[in-house]
Amino acid sequence: MRTCIGCRKRELAVELLRVVAVGNVDGAGNRSSTVTVDLARKLPGRGAWLHPTPHCLDAAIRRRAFGRALRITGSPDVSAVVEHVSAVNSAEAPEPPGNRTGSEEHEHTVKSR
């Protein structure tokens, strides 16, 4: 069981998106953190969990939950997470079973002679 940093509800890990902070150092030596999505759930470091919905993402940004959960200072760059969540939610939903044609439904039952 993991807790979403946006809505604070506990869910199974398979229903949540894991994010991790990746440290960056620019040319001037300034350190900043970028929050990235860990689809394989194997990146090293401290991770945080989030429902892949705009509601939970907005709540996490508003509450500054990324910095707190990942234990980083300053405001991290969460643009990669925003892009991923918007891509997941803009993807087309699968067609309901009633919209299939008859040839597709019975395709596996036809025997070749």
N, C-alpha and C positions, 0 to 999 in steps of 0.2 A: 504494500500500500504506500502511495506517495501523496503528497499534498500539493495542489495547484497553488502557485504563488499569486495567481490573480483572484480567484474566488475563495481560496482556502478550503475547498472541499477535498476529501480524501477519495482517491480512485486507484484502480490497479495501474501499474506502470505502463501497461500496453495501451491504455486509453489516453496517456499524457505524452507530451512532447518534452524531451530532455534538452536543455540548453546549458552551455558552458561559456565561461569567460575566457577569451584569448587575449593575452597582453600584447600590446604594440608599443614600440618605441619609435618616435619620429626622428628626423634629422637633428633637431635641437635637443634631443635627449629627454623630451617629455614623454611620460608614460601614460597610455590610455588603454582602455579595455573595450573590446568588441565582443558582444554576446552573439554566439553562433548556435545554430541548431545541430544537435548531435543525433542524426538519424540512426546510426549504427549503435548508439548508446555505449560507445567504447572510448571516447575521447578522455584523456587524462584530466584530472582536476575536479574541483567541486562542481557539481551539477545542480540545476534547479528544474522543477517540473511545472508544466503549464498545459492547460487544455488548449488545443489548437483552434480556438475560437476568437473572433475579434473582441468579444465582451471580456474575456479573461485577460487578453493581451492589453487592452485599454486599462483595465483595473490594475494590472501589474505595473504598467508605466506610470499611472496616476499615483499609486501608492509608493513608487520607487522601490518596488520589491526585488528587482533584478540585482541591484547593488547590495541590498541587505542579504538576500538569499545566497548570493555568490561570494559574499564577503569581500567586495571591492570598493574602493573609495571613488568618489566622483560620480558623474552620471555616465554610464556605459553607452556605447553605440548599439542600439537594438534594431537597426535597420534590416539586418539579415533575418531576424525573427519576424519582423513586420512583413517582409516580402514573402517569407515561407507561409505564414498564416493566411495572408491574402490569396496566395496561389492555391493553397489547400481548399479554401472556402469558395474560390471562384471556379474551381474545377466542376465540370458537369456532374450532376448526380446520376447514378446508374438508372437506366430505364426500368420502370415497373414491369413485372412479368406479363401483364396484360397487353403490352404494346408490341409483342413479338409477332412475327408472321408465322403462318402455319408451317412453311418450309423449314424455318429455323427450328421450330419446336420439335419437329419429327425427323430432323436431319440424322440423328444418331440411330434411328430405328430402321432406316433403309438399308437393305442388304444388297450387296453386289452379286451378280450371277455369273 
